[in-house]
C-alpha cells in the first residue's frame, strides 16, 4: 500500500500548501499589489504566453503544485538549487498549458470519463501508477493495492481526495499531449525520392585531394576593419545575433578568508579533540558528537580506499593509534583513530561482459553462447576488455568497461562467485561462465583482500570567524558608501589597490558572476534597481562580499556591437582574409602551386573514401559546403573554386567518384527517414508552438 502510505504521510504537506494559499488570500492586497517590493515594484506580471499575461499569483500557484509533487515523491523539502529547477518546471508547465490547450480544443481532443477510469483502474493502467503500486516480492504491478487505495478514498481526508483529483487531472493532461504528438508524428512520411536521396548520400563515395588554407595565414594586423563595417554585418545578419536581456557589470570583491588567528583557533581546537579521542572509551560516540565529518565513524571494507589524508601522511597504520591533525584539500583539519584493524569477509574486484540468455529457448541460448565465445576469442587475441564490454555488454556495467567494483562471494550468484574467487592471478578467465542471467566473460582485476578497518574521524572546517567576516564587511561597506557613481567606484578601487573585475553580457536569468556562485541577488539588482553608473550596496556571497556597479544594460533583440564585438570582428575579418587568400592563389592551376603560396601553413591531403553524407573533412574539420562542392565536380582532375568555411579556405580536386548503385527497393531508407522524423516531432512541435506563442519571460525580475 505504498501510495496510500505516502499520501497519508504527506497530508501535512497538503495542509501546508492550503495554508500558504490562505496567507496569500488574506494579505494578498499588500504582498501582491503592483507596488509591492516583493514583486520587484511596478508590476506583478511575470511573463506573456500567446498574448495572455501571466501574473505572479498564477505562477506561484503553479510553483506550489510542482513543489508539492516534489515533496510527495521525495518526502522532503526541496533545496534552493532544486527550487530553481522547480520554478523552471512550473514555467514550462504554464507554457504547455497555454500553448497546447487551444490546440487540443481546436482539434476536439478530449479524455473522456470512461477513458480516465480505464487509465487509473481499468485494463490499461498508466505507467505512473504501475510503477508505484508494485508487489515487493515479485516487482510486478499489484492490482489489489490499487483497489484498496481507491476504496480508501471514500473515507479519506479532503486533502487526500484533493490530491488524487489533482493527480487524475495531470494524468488526463499527459494523455492529451500523447494524443496530440501521436496525431502529428504518425503523419510523417518519406517519399521514394527522399529514400533514393538518403541511399545516394550514404553510398556515394569520392576520392578527393583537398588544399586547406587556414585564415591565420593572414595576420590580423594586415586586415583593417571599421566599426561601421561591423555594424553593417550585424544589420545584415540579425538572426545570428539575437540576444536576451543582458548587462555589463563591474565589481570589487572582499574575500572572506580565515585569518591566521582563525587558523590558530581551529588548530588548537582540533588538537584538544584529538587528545580527547585518544583517551575516549567509546570512539564512535565521541566522533559522532564532536566531528563535522560526513562519516564520523566508518568501517572500511576490504578493497575500499582509506582516507587520502591518512594514507598520504602515514605509511604503517596501526590499530589503536591516533593520527593527525592533518590539513585536507577541503580546507579542514582532520584526525583519525584506528579503532580496530582485522580480517573481514574477503572481497575481490572483477569486470564482466554479460550476454543475456534469461528466458530464451535452447536454440536461442546456443546462439547467444556462440556469440559470447567469438567475443572471448577476440579478447584473447588482443581486443581491449573495456572496449569489448562497452560494445557487447548487456547490463549497466557496460558503460564502465564491465567493472563490477569490489564484491564479496555472497554478493553474486554461486556459479559466478565460485569461479571468480577460485582464481589465483588477475586477468582474463579463458572460458565462459554460465549463470541464470546468461553467459559471462570475466576478467579478474584485483585478487581477494581481507583487511578491514574501523575508523573514528574528527574534522573541523577552517572558516572565517565572525570577527574576520565583520572586518571584511566593514571594508566593503565603507567602499560602497564612498562611491557615489562609477567614476568614484573606479577611483576608490585604484586608491585602495582593489582589482575591478568585469562581468560582461550577464544574462538576466544568470545565477553566477564569472566564477562567483550564488550571485543571483546581484543580478536581480542590476535588472531591477540599478541604473547605468549606479553603485550597489554590499552583497554577501558564499565566500566574499562584493560591491558592483552597472556599466550598461541591453534589451532583448538584436545585439549591439559592444555585446558581440569579438565574434563580429572575427567574422568580418575572416571574410576579408578569404578574399585576400583567393586573390593570392588566383591564376594558379594546381593545388600544389596554390599550396606554395602559403607553404608554411597550408596543408594538402587526400581522402579516398569521402561520403556525400559526411560533414567533416579529415584533417580540416567541419566543412559541409566543401564536401557538397566535391560531389558537384563532374570530371576526374577537375578543381573546385576556393570555398570559404568557418575554418579557412578549401580547394578540392576530384580524382574519382563512385556513385551509389541503384537498388530496386528504397523502402528501408524511407522507413528510417520516417522514423527519424517522427522521433523529432514532439520536440519540433513544442519549439514551433513556443515561437508562435511569442513567449515573453520576465521572471528574472522576481527570482
C-alpha positions as CSV (number, residue, x, y, z in Angstrom):
1,X,0.0,0.0,0.0
2,X,2.9,2.3,-0.8
3,X,0.8,5.0,-2.4
4,X,-1.7,5.1,0.4
5,X,1.0,5.4,3.0
6,X,2.8,8.1,1.0
7,X,-0.4,10.2,0.7
8,X,-1.2,9.9,4.4
9,X,2.3,10.7,5.4
10,X,2.3,13.8,3.3
11,X,-1.1,15.1,4.4
12,X,0.7,17.7,6.4
13,X,2.3,19.0,3.2
14,X,-1.1,19.4,1.6
15,X,-2.3,21.3,4.6
16,X,0.9,23.5,4.3
17,X,0.0,24.3,0.7
18,X,-3.5,25.2,1.6
19,X,-2.2,27.4,4.5
20,X,0.1,29.2,2.0
21,X,-2.9,29.8,-0.2
22,X,-4.9,31.3,2.7
23,X,-2.0,33.6,3.7
24,X,-1.8,34.9,0.1
25,X,-5.6,35.4,0.2
26,X,-5.6,37.3,3.5
27,X,-2.6,39.5,2.8
28,X,-2.5,39.4,-1.0
29,X,-3.7,43.0,-1.1
30,X,-0.4,44.1,0.3
31,X,2.1,41.5,-0.7
32,X,0.8,41.0,-4.2
33,X,0.0,44.6,-5.0
34,X,1.6,46.2,-8.1
35,X,3.7,48.4,-5.8
36,X,4.9,45.5,-3.6
37,X,8.7,45.4,-3.2
38,X,8.4,41.6,-3.0
39,X,7.4,41.8,-6.7
40,X,10.2,44.0,-7.7
41,X,7.9,47.0,-7.8
42,X,5.8,48.3,-10.6
43,X,4.0,45.2,-11.8
44,X,3.2,41.6,-10.8
45,X,3.4,40.4,-14.4
46,X,6.0,37.6,-14.8
47,X,5.5,37.0,-18.5
48,X,3.3,36.6,-21.5
49,X,2.3,33.4,-23.3
50,X,0.3,33.5,-26.5
51,X,-0.7,37.1,-25.8
52,X,-2.0,36.2,-22.3
53,X,-0.4,37.9,-19.3
54,X,0.9,35.6,-16.6
55,X,0.6,37.1,-13.1
56,X,2.9,36.5,-10.2
57,X,0.0,34.8,-8.3
58,X,-0.7,32.3,-11.2
59,X,3.0,31.5,-11.4
60,X,3.3,31.0,-7.7
61,X,0.3,28.7,-7.7
62,X,1.9,26.5,-10.4
63,X,5.2,26.5,-8.5
64,X,3.4,25.3,-5.4
65,X,1.8,22.5,-7.4
66,X,5.2,21.3,-8.7
67,X,6.8,21.7,-5.3
68,X,4.0,19.7,-3.7
69,X,4.7,16.9,-6.3
70,X,8.4,17.0,-5.4
71,X,7.6,16.7,-1.7
72,X,5.2,13.8,-2.4
73,X,7.8,11.9,-4.4
74,X,10.8,12.6,-2.2
75,X,9.4,13.1,1.3
76,X,11.4,16.3,1.9
77,X,11.5,20.0,1.2
78,X,13.5,21.0,-1.9
79,X,16.8,22.8,-1.6
80,X,17.4,26.2,-3.1
81,X,19.0,24.6,-6.2
82,X,16.1,22.2,-6.5
83,X,13.7,25.2,-6.2
84,X,15.4,26.7,-9.2
85,X,14.5,23.6,-11.2
86,X,11.0,23.5,-9.8
87,X,10.4,27.2,-10.9
88,X,11.6,26.2,-14.4
89,X,9.3,23.2,-14.5
90,X,6.4,25.4,-13.3
91,X,7.1,27.9,-16.1
92,X,7.3,25.2,-18.8
93,X,4.1,23.7,-17.4
94,X,2.4,27.1,-17.9
95,X,3.7,27.3,-21.4
96,X,2.4,23.9,-22.2
97,X,-1.0,24.7,-20.7
98,X,-1.4,28.0,-22.5
99,X,0.1,26.8,-25.9
100,X,-1.5,23.4,-26.2
101,X,-4.9,23.9,-24.6
102,X,-6.1,25.9,-27.6
103,X,-4.6,23.3,-30.0
104,X,-6.5,20.5,-28.1
105,X,-9.7,22.5,-28.3
106,X,-9.4,23.2,-32.0
107,X,-8.8,19.6,-32.8
108,X,-11.5,18.3,-30.5
109,X,-9.1,16.2,-28.5
110,X,-10.5,15.1,-25.1
111,X,-10.1,12.4,-22.5
112,X,-13.5,11.0,-21.6
113,X,-14.5,10.0,-18.2
114,X,-14.6,6.4,-19.3
115,X,-11.0,6.7,-20.7
116,X,-9.8,8.3,-17.4
117,X,-11.4,5.4,-15.4
118,X,-9.6,2.9,-17.7
119,X,-6.3,4.7,-17.1
120,X,-6.5,4.6,-13.3
121,X,-8.5,1.5,-12.5
122,X,-9.4,-0.4,-15.8
123,X,-7.5,-2.7,-18.1
124,X,-4.9,-0.1,-19.3
125,X,-3.4,1.3,-16.1
126,X,-0.9,4.1,-16.8
127,X,2.8,3.5,-16.2
128,X,3.0,6.1,-13.3
129,X,0.5,4.0,-11.2
130,X,2.1,0.7,-12.2
131,X,5.5,1.9,-11.0
132,X,4.2,3.0,-7.6
133,X,1.9,0.0,-7.0
134,X,4.2,-3.0,-7.2
135,X,4.5,-6.1,-5.2
136,X,7.8,-6.0,-3.3
137,X,8.2,-9.8,-3.7
138,X,7.6,-10.0,-7.4
139,X,8.3,-6.5,-8.6
140,X,5.1,-6.7,-10.7
141,X,2.1,-4.4,-10.7
142,X,-0.3,-5.3,-7.8
143,X,-3.9,-4.5,-8.7
144,X,-5.0,-5.4,-5.2
145,X,-3.0,-2.4,-3.9
146,X,-4.8,-0.1,-6.4
147,X,-8.3,-1.4,-5.5
148,X,-7.5,-0.9,-1.8
149,X,-6.3,2.6,-2.4
150,X,-9.3,3.6,-4.4
151,X,-11.6,2.2,-1.8
152,X,-9.8,4.1,1.0
153,X,-10.6,7.4,-0.8
154,X,-14.2,7.1,0.3
155,X,-13.2,7.7,3.9
156,X,-10.1,9.8,3.3
157,X,-9.5,13.3,4.4
158,X,-10.4,16.1,2.0
159,X,-6.8,16.9,1.4
160,X,-6.1,13.3,0.3
161,X,-9.1,13.4,-2.1
162,X,-8.0,16.7,-3.5
163,X,-4.5,15.3,-4.1
164,X,-5.9,12.4,-6.0
165,X,-8.2,14.7,-8.1
166,X,-5.1,16.7,-9.0
167,X,-3.3,13.5,-10.0
168,X,-6.1,12.5,-12.2
169,X,-6.1,15.9,-13.9
170,X,-2.3,15.5,-14.5
171,X,-2.8,12.1,-16.0
172,X,-5.5,13.4,-18.3
173,X,-3.4,16.3,-19.4
174,X,-0.5,14.0,-20.2
175,X,-2.7,11.7,-22.2
176,X,-4.0,14.7,-24.3
177,X,-0.4,15.6,-25.1
178,X,0.4,12.0,-26.1
179,X,-2.6,12.0,-28.4
180,X,-1.6,15.3,-30.0
181,X,2.0,14.2,-30.5
182,X,1.0,10.9,-32.0
183,X,-1.5,12.6,-34.3
184,X,1.3,14.5,-35.9
185,X,4.2,12.0,-35.6
186,X,2.1,9.3,-37.4
187,X,1.5,11.8,-40.2
188,X,5.3,11.8,-41.1
189,X,6.1,10.2,-44.4
190,X,9.2,9.9,-46.6
191,X,8.7,9.7,-50.4
192,X,10.5,7.3,-52.6
193,X,12.6,10.2,-54.0
194,X,13.7,11.0,-50.4
195,X,14.6,7.4,-49.8
196,X,16.6,7.3,-53.0
197,X,18.5,10.5,-51.9
198,X,19.2,9.0,-48.5
199,X,20.6,5.9,-50.2
200,X,22.7,8.1,-52.5
201,X,24.1,10.2,-49.7
202,X,25.0,7.1,-47.6
203,X,26.7,5.2,-50.5
204,X,28.2,7.8,-52.9
205,X,32.0,7.8,-52.4
206,X,34.6,10.3,-53.8
207,X,38.4,10.2,-53.9
208,X,39.5,13.8,-53.5
209,X,42.6,15.9,-52.9
210,X,42.0,18.9,-50.7
211,X,44.0,22.0,-50.0
212,X,43.3,23.7,-46.7
213,X,44.5,27.3,-46.1
214,X,43.6,28.4,-42.6
215,X,42.7,32.1,-42.0
216,X,45.7,32.6,-39.8
217,X,48.0,32.6,-42.8
218,X,47.0,36.3,-43.0
219,X,48.0,38.2,-39.8
220,X,45.1,40.1,-38.0
221,X,47.2,43.2,-38.2
222,X,47.1,43.0,-42.0
223,X,43.3,43.4,-42.1
224,X,41.6,46.7,-41.3
225,X,38.0,46.6,-40.1
226,X,36.0,49.7,-39.1
227,X,33.1,49.9,-36.7
228,X,30.7,50.8,-39.5
229,X,31.6,47.6,-41.3
230,X,30.9,45.6,-38.1
231,X,27.6,47.3,-37.5
232,X,26.6,46.7,-41.2
233,X,27.5,43.0,-40.7
234,X,25.2,42.8,-37.7
235,X,22.4,44.6,-39.6
236,X,22.6,42.1,-42.5
237,X,22.8,39.0,-40.1
238,X,20.3,39.9,-37.4
239,X,19.3,36.3,-36.9
240,X,22.8,35.4,-35.9
241,X,22.9,38.0,-33.1
242,X,19.7,37.6,-31.2
243,X,20.2,38.2,-27.5
244,X,18.1,38.2,-24.4
245,X,18.2,40.9,-21.7
246,X,21.8,41.3,-20.5
247,X,24.0,43.6,-18.6
248,X,27.7,44.6,-18.2
249,X,28.8,44.8,-14.6
250,X,32.0,45.7,-12.8
251,X,32.6,44.7,-9.2
252,X,35.2,44.5,-6.5
253,X,35.4,41.5,-4.1
254,X,36.3,41.5,-0.5
255,X,37.1,37.8,0.2
256,X,36.0,36.2,3.5
257,X,39.2,34.2,4.1
258,X,40.1,32.8,7.5
259,X,42.8,34.8,9.3
260,X,45.9,33.5,10.9
261,X,44.1,33.9,14.2
262,X,41.2,31.8,12.9
263,X,43.5,29.1,11.7
264,X,45.3,29.0,15.1
265,X,42.0,28.7,16.9
266,X,40.9,25.8,14.8
267,X,44.3,24.0,15.2
268,X,44.1,24.5,18.9
269,X,40.5,23.0,19.0
270,X,41.3,20.0,16.8
271,X,44.4,19.2,18.9
272,X,42.4,19.2,22.0
273,X,39.8,16.9,20.4
274,X,42.5,14.7,19.1
275,X,43.9,14.1,22.6
276,X,40.3,13.5,23.9
277,X,39.7,11.0,21.1
278,X,43.0,9.2,22.0
279,X,41.6,8.6,25.5
280,X,37.9,8.1,24.6
281,X,36.2,5.0,25.9
282,X,33.7,4.9,23.0
283,X,35.3,6.1,19.8
284,X,32.1,6.0,17.7
285,X,30.0,8.1,20.2
286,X,32.8,10.6,20.7
287,X,33.4,11.1,17.0
288,X,29.7,11.4,16.2
289,X,29.3,14.1,18.9
290,X,32.4,16.1,18.1
291,X,33.1,15.8,14.4
292,X,32.0,17.8,11.4
293,X,32.9,14.9,9.1
294,X,30.1,13.4,6.9
295,X,31.0,9.9,8.2
296,X,32.5,10.4,11.7
297,X,32.7,6.6,12.3
298,X,33.1,4.2,9.4
299,X,34.0,0.7,8.5
300,X,36.5,0.5,5.6
301,X,35.8,-2.8,3.9
302,X,38.5,-4.8,2.0
303,X,39.4,-3.0,-1.2
304,X,37.8,0.3,-0.2
305,X,40.1,3.2,-0.1
306,X,41.3,4.6,3.2
307,X,41.1,8.4,3.6
308,X,43.6,10.1,1.3
309,X,44.8,12.5,4.0
310,X,45.6,9.4,6.2
311,X,47.4,7.3,3.7
312,X,49.4,10.3,2.3
313,X,50.7,11.1,5.8
314,X,51.1,7.6,7.4
315,X,52.9,4.7,6.0
316,X,52.3,2.0,8.6
317,X,48.7,2.3,10.0
318,X,48.4,0.5,13.4
319,X,45.4,-0.5,15.4
320,X,44.7,1.7,18.4
321,X,46.8,4.6,17.1
322,X,45.7,8.2,16.6
323,X,47.0,10.2,13.6
324,X,46.7,13.9,12.9
325,X,45.7,16.6,12.8
326,X,46.3,16.9,9.0
327,X,45.2,19.7,6.7
328,X,43.0,18.4,3.9
329,X,42.3,19.8,0.4
330,X,38.8,20.7,1.7
331,X,40.3,23.4,4.0
332,X,39.6,21.3,7.0
333,X,41.8,19.8,9.8
334,X,41.2,16.1,10.4
335,X,42.4,13.4,12.9
336,X,41.9,9.7,12.8
337,X,41.8,6.9,15.4
338,X,42.1,3.3,14.2
339,X,39.6,1.7,16.4
340,X,40.2,-1.7,15.1
341,X,42.0,-3.5,12.3
342,X,41.1,-7.1,11.4
343,X,40.5,-9.7,8.7
344,X,36.9,-9.3,7.5
345,X,34.9,-11.0,4.8
346,X,37.1,-11.3,1.7
347,X,36.3,-9.1,-1.3
348,X,37.7,-9.0,-4.8
349,X,37.2,-6.9,-7.9
350,X,36.4,-8.1,-11.4
351,X,34.9,-6.9,-14.7
352,X,32.5,-8.9,-16.9
353,X,30.6,-8.9,-20.2
354,X,27.1,-10.3,-19.9
355,X,25.4,-12.0,-22.8
356,X,21.8,-12.2,-21.6
357,X,20.1,-15.6,-22.1
358,X,17.4,-15.5,-19.4
359,X,14.1,-16.9,-20.6
360,X,15.4,-17.9,-24.0
361,X,14.8,-21.2,-25.8
362,X,17.6,-23.7,-26.0
363,X,18.3,-22.8,-29.7
364,X,18.4,-19.1,-28.9
365,X,20.6,-19.7,-25.9
366,X,23.0,-21.7,-28.0
367,X,23.2,-18.8,-30.5
368,X,24.0,-16.4,-27.6
369,X,26.7,-18.7,-26.3
370,X,28.3,-18.9,-29.7
371,X,28.3,-15.1,-29.9
372,X,29.9,-14.9,-26.5
373,X,32.6,-17.4,-27.4
374,X,33.5,-15.4,-30.5
375,X,33.9,-12.3,-28.4
376,X,36.0,-14.2,-25.9
377,X,38.3,-15.3,-28.7
378,X,38.6,-11.6,-29.9
379,X,39.7,-10.6,-26.4
380,X,42.2,-13.5,-26.2
381,X,43.6,-12.2,-29.5
382,X,44.1,-8.7,-28.2
383,X,40.8,-6.8,-28.1
384,X,40.7,-4.5,-25.1
385,X,38.4,-5.9,-22.5
386,X,36.8,-2.5,-21.6
387,X,36.2,-1.8,-25.3
388,X,34.6,-5.2,-25.8
389,X,32.4,-4.6,-22.7
390,X,31.2,-1.2,-24.0
391,X,30.3,-2.8,-27.3
392,X,28.8,-6.1,-26.3
393,X,27.8,-5.9,-22.6
394,X,24.1,-6.1,-21.9
395,X,23.8,-4.8,-18.4
396,X,24.5,-1.5,-16.6
397,X,28.2,-2.2,-16.2
398,X,28.9,-1.9,-20.0
399,X,29.4,1.8,-19.9
400,X,32.1,1.4,-17.2
401,X,34.1,-1.2,-19.1
402,X,32.2,-4.0,-17.3
403,X,33.7,-3.1,-13.9
404,X,31.8,-4.7,-11.0
405,X,33.7,-2.9,-8.3
406,X,34.6,-4.8,-5.1
407,X,32.3,-7.6,-4.0
408,X,32.1,-10.4,-1.5
409,X,31.4,-14.0,-2.5
410,X,27.8,-13.9,-1.3
411,X,27.1,-10.8,-3.3
412,X,26.9,-12.8,-6.6
413,X,25.2,-16.0,-7.8
414,X,27.2,-19.1,-6.9
415,X,28.5,-20.0,-10.4
416,X,29.9,-16.6,-10.9
417,X,31.4,-16.2,-7.4
418,X,32.9,-19.7,-7.2
419,X,34.9,-19.2,-10.5
420,X,36.0,-15.7,-9.7
421,X,37.2,-16.4,-6.1
422,X,39.0,-19.6,-7.3
423,X,41.4,-17.5,-9.5
424,X,45.0,-17.1,-8.2
425,X,46.0,-14.5,-10.8
426,X,44.5,-11.3,-12.2
427,X,43.5,-11.2,-15.8
428,X,41.0,-12.9,-18.2
429,X,39.3,-16.1,-17.3
430,X,39.7,-18.2,-20.5
431,X,36.2,-19.7,-20.5
432,X,32.6,-18.6,-20.4
433,X,30.8,-18.8,-17.1
434,X,27.1,-19.6,-17.3
435,X,24.6,-18.3,-14.7
436,X,20.8,-17.9,-14.6
437,X,21.3,-14.5,-16.2
438,X,23.2,-15.8,-19.3
439,X,26.9,-16.1,-20.2
440,X,29.7,-14.1,-18.7
441,X,33.2,-13.3,-19.9
442,X,35.1,-12.4,-16.7
443,X,38.4,-10.5,-16.1
444,X,39.8,-10.5,-12.5
445,X,41.2,-7.1,-11.8
446,X,42.0,-7.4,-8.1
447,X,42.6,-10.6,-6.0
448,X,40.6,-11.1,-2.8
449,X,41.6,-8.9,0.2
450,X,40.6,-9.3,3.9
451,X,42.0,-6.2,5.7
452,X,39.2,-4.3,7.3
453,X,39.3,-1.1,9.4
454,X,37.0,0.8,11.8
455,X,38.0,4.4,11.9
456,X,36.8,7.3,14.1
457,X,37.3,10.7,12.4
458,X,37.4,14.2,14.0
459,X,37.2,17.0,11.5
460,X,37.0,20.8,11.9
461,X,36.4,23.2,9.0
462,X,38.8,26.1,8.7
463,X,36.3,29.0,8.2
464,X,36.4,32.7,8.9
465,X,35.3,33.8,12.4
466,X,32.6,36.3,13.0
467,X,35.3,38.9,13.7
468,X,37.0,38.2,10.3
469,X,33.7,38.4,8.5
470,X,32.8,41.6,10.2
471,X,36.1,43.1,9.3
472,X,35.6,42.2,5.6
473,X,32.1,43.6,5.7
474,X,33.3,46.9,7.2
475,X,35.8,47.3,4.4
476,X,33.1,46.5,1.7
477,X,30.6,48.8,3.4
478,X,33.0,51.7,3.6
479,X,33.9,51.2,-0.1
480,X,30.2,51.2,-1.2
481,X,29.4,54.3,0.9
482,X,32.4,56.2,-0.5
483,X,31.5,55.5,-4.2
484,X,28.5,57.5,-5.4
485,X,29.0,56.7,-9.0
486,X,31.1,54.6,-11.4
487,X,33.9,57.2,-11.6
488,X,34.3,57.3,-7.9
489,X,34.0,53.5,-7.8
490,X,37.0,53.1,-10.2
491,X,39.0,55.8,-8.5
492,X,38.5,54.4,-5.0
493,X,39.3,50.9,-6.2
494,X,42.6,52.2,-7.7
495,X,43.4,54.1,-4.5
496,X,42.7,51.1,-2.3
497,X,44.6,48.7,-4.6
498,X,41.5,46.7,-5.3
499,X,41.0,44.8,-8.6
500,X,37.9,45.8,-10.6
501,X,36.6,42.7,-12.2
502,X,34.4,42.8,-15.4
503,X,31.4,40.6,-15.9
504,X,30.1,41.3,-19.4
505,X,27.0,40.1,-21.2
506,X,25.5,38.7,-18.0
507,X,22.1,37.1,-18.8
508,X,19.1,38.3,-16.9
509,X,18.5,34.7,-15.6
510,X,22.1,34.0,-14.7
511,X,22.9,32.8,-11.2
512,X,26.7,33.3,-11.3
513,X,29.1,36.2,-11.9
514,X,32.2,34.8,-13.6
515,X,33.4,32.2,-11.0
516,X,31.3,33.7,-8.2
517,X,28.4,31.3,-7.5
518,X,25.0,32.1,-6.0
519,X,25.2,35.7,-7.1
520,X,21.5,35.9,-8.1
521,X,20.8,38.9,-5.9
522,X,23.5,41.0,-7.6
523,X,22.0,40.2,-11.0
524,X,18.5,41.0,-9.8
525,X,19.7,44.3,-8.6
526,X,21.2,45.0,-12.0
527,X,17.9,44.5,-13.7
528,X,15.5,45.9,-11.1
529,X,17.1,48.7,-9.1
530,X,20.2,49.7,-10.9
531,X,20.8,52.5,-13.4
532,X,23.9,52.9,-15.5
533,X,26.7,54.1,-13.3
534,X,24.9,53.3,-10.0
535,X,26.9,51.6,-7.3
536,X,25.3,48.8,-5.3
537,X,25.1,48.2,-1.6
538,X,27.2,45.3,-0.2
539,X,26.1,41.8,-1.3
540,X,27.1,38.8,0.7
541,X,28.1,35.7,-1.4
542,X,29.3,32.3,-0.3
543,X,32.9,33.4,0.3
544,X,33.1,37.1,-0.3
545,X,31.3,40.4,0.0
546,X,31.1,42.3,-3.3
547,X,30.2,45.8,-4.4
548,X,29.0,46.2,-8.0
549,X,28.3,49.0,-10.5
550,X,26.1,48.7,-13.6
551,X,28.0,49.7,-16.7
552,X,25.4,49.0,-19.3
553,X,22.1,47.2,-19.7
554,X,20.9,45.6,-23.0
555,X,17.4,44.9,-24.1
556,X,16.2,41.7,-25.7
557,X,16.5,41.7,-29.5
558,X,19.4,42.3,-31.9
559,X,22.8,42.5,-30.1
560,X,24.7,45.8,-30.1
561,X,28.2,46.0,-31.3
562,X,29.5,46.3,-27.8
563,X,27.9,43.0,-26.9
564,X,29.3,40.9,-29.8
565,X,32.3,42.8,-31.0
566,X,34.8,39.8,-30.7
567,X,32.5,37.5,-32.7
568,X,31.6,40.0,-35.3
569,X,35.2,41.2,-35.7
570,X,36.3,37.6,-36.3
571,X,33.6,37.1,-38.9
572,X,34.2,40.3,-40.9
573,X,38.0,39.9,-40.6
574,X,37.8,36.3,-41.9
575,X,35.6,37.4,-44.9
576,X,38.3,39.9,-45.8
577,X,41.0,37.3,-45.3
578,X,39.1,34.9,-47.5
579,X,39.2,37.5,-50.3
580,X,42.9,38.1,-49.8
581,X,43.7,34.4,-49.9
582,X,41.6,33.9,-53.0
583,X,43.4,36.8,-54.7
584,X,46.8,35.3,-53.9
585,X,46.0,31.9,-55.3
586,X,44.2,33.3,-58.3
587,X,45.8,32.1,-61.6
588,X,47.4,29.0,-60.0
589,X,46.3,25.9,-62.0
590,X,47.2,23.1,-59.5
591,X,46.7,22.5,-55.8
592,X,50.5,22.2,-55.4
593,X,51.0,25.7,-56.9
594,X,48.4,27.1,-54.6
595,X,50.0,25.4,-51.6
596,X,53.3,27.0,-52.4
597,X,51.9,30.5,-51.9
598,X,51.4,29.6,-48.2
599,X,54.0,26.9,-47.9
600,X,54.5,27.2,-44.1
601,X,50.8,26.9,-43.1
602,X,48.7,25.4,-45.9
603,X,48.2,21.6,-46.0
604,X,47.4,19.3,-48.9
605,X,45.9,15.9,-48.2
606,X,43.9,13.1,-49.8
607,X,40.7,11.5,-48.7
608,X,39.9,8.4,-50.8
609,X,36.6,7.5,-49.2
610,X,34.7,10.7,-48.7
611,X,30.9,10.2,-48.4
612,X,28.3,12.6,-49.6
613,X,26.6,12.2,-46.2
614,X,29.7,13.4,-44.3
615,X,30.0,16.9,-42.8
616,X,33.6,16.7,-41.6
617,X,36.6,16.8,-43.9
618,X,39.5,14.7,-42.4
619,X,42.4,17.0,-41.3
620,X,40.3,20.1,-41.8
621,X,37.1,19.9,-39.7
622,X,33.5,20.9,-40.2
623,X,33.2,21.7,-43.9
624,X,29.8,20.7,-45.4
625,X,29.9,23.2,-48.2
626,X,33.3,21.9,-49.4
627,X,32.1,18.3,-49.3
628,X,29.0,19.3,-51.3
629,X,31.2,21.0,-53.8
630,X,33.4,17.9,-54.2
631,X,30.4,15.9,-55.3
632,X,29.4,18.7,-57.7
633,X,32.6,18.2,-59.7
634,X,31.9,16.3,-62.9
635,X,35.2,15.1,-64.3
636,X,38.3,13.4,-62.9
637,X,41.0,16.0,-62.3
638,X,38.6,18.9,-62.1
639,X,39.4,21.5,-59.5
640,X,36.8,23.4,-57.5
641,X,36.6,27.1,-56.9
642,X,38.0,28.2,-53.5
643,X,35.4,27.6,-50.8
644,X,35.1,29.6,-47.6
645,X,34.3,27.6,-44.5
646,X,34.5,28.7,-40.8
647,X,38.0,27.3,-40.5
648,X,39.5,28.7,-43.7
649,X,39.6,28.3,-47.5
650,X,39.4,24.9,-49.1
651,X,40.1,23.9,-52.7
652,X,39.4,20.4,-53.9
653,X,40.4,18.2,-56.9
654,X,38.3,15.3,-57.8
655,X,40.2,12.1,-58.5
656,X,37.3,9.7,-59.0
657,X,33.7,9.3,-57.8
658,X,31.8,6.1,-57.3
659,X,28.1,6.8,-57.4
660,X,25.7,4.8,-55.3
661,X,24.3,1.9,-57.3
662,X,20.6,1.9,-57.9
663,X,18.5,-0.6,-55.9
664,X,15.1,-2.0,-56.6
665,X,13.6,-1.1,-53.2
666,X,14.2,2.1,-51.2
667,X,11.5,1.3,-48.6
668,X,14.1,0.7,-45.8
669,X,15.5,4.1,-46.3
670,X,12.0,5.6,-46.4
671,X,11.2,3.9,-43.1
672,X,14.4,5.1,-41.4
673,X,13.7,8.7,-42.6
674,X,10.1,8.5,-41.4
675,X,11.2,7.1,-38.0
676,X,13.8,9.8,-37.5
677,X,11.3,12.5,-38.4
678,X,8.6,11.1,-36.1
679,X,11.1,10.9,-33.2
680,X,11.8,14.6,-33.5
681,X,8.2,15.6,-34.0
682,X,7.3,16.2,-30.3
683,X,10.3,18.4,-29.7
684,X,9.9,20.3,-33.0
685,X,6.2,20.9,-32.3
686,X,7.0,22.3,-28.9
687,X,9.6,24.7,-30.3
688,X,7.3,25.8,-33.2
689,X,4.4,26.5,-30.9
690,X,6.5,28.4,-28.4
691,X,7.8,30.5,-31.2
692,X,4.3,31.2,-32.5
693,X,3.1,31.9,-28.9
694,X,5.8,34.7,-28.7
695,X,6.6,33.8,-25.1
696,X,8.0,36.7,-23.0
697,X,9.7,35.8,-19.8
698,X,10.1,38.5,-17.1
699,X,10.8,36.1,-14.2
700,X,14.3,37.5,-13.8
701,X,12.7,40.5,-12.0
702,X,11.3,38.3,-9.2
703,X,13.6,35.4,-8.7
